[in-house]
């Protein structure tokens, strides 16, 4: 039987793997959408436009 530390480590590893896969998918989606080369100012302008209905 696993002790509490082993269970916590296993859960952390699963969460880390899930986060990594999510980040990889987000990156691939940004490439596909053409947003991967946007500057921070361009990203903020897009957010502002979306929030203000422009």
C-alpha positions, 0 to 999 in steps of 0.5 A: 500500500502506498503512503500519503507522500507517494500518493501526493507525488503520483497526483502531482505528477499526473497534474503536471503531465496534464498541465504540460499537455494543455500548454502544448495544445494551447501552443499548437492552437496559437500556431494554427490561429496565427497568433503565436507571433503576436506581441504582448501589446497586440494581444492586449489590444485584441483583448481590449477590442473583444471586451469592448465589442470592437 
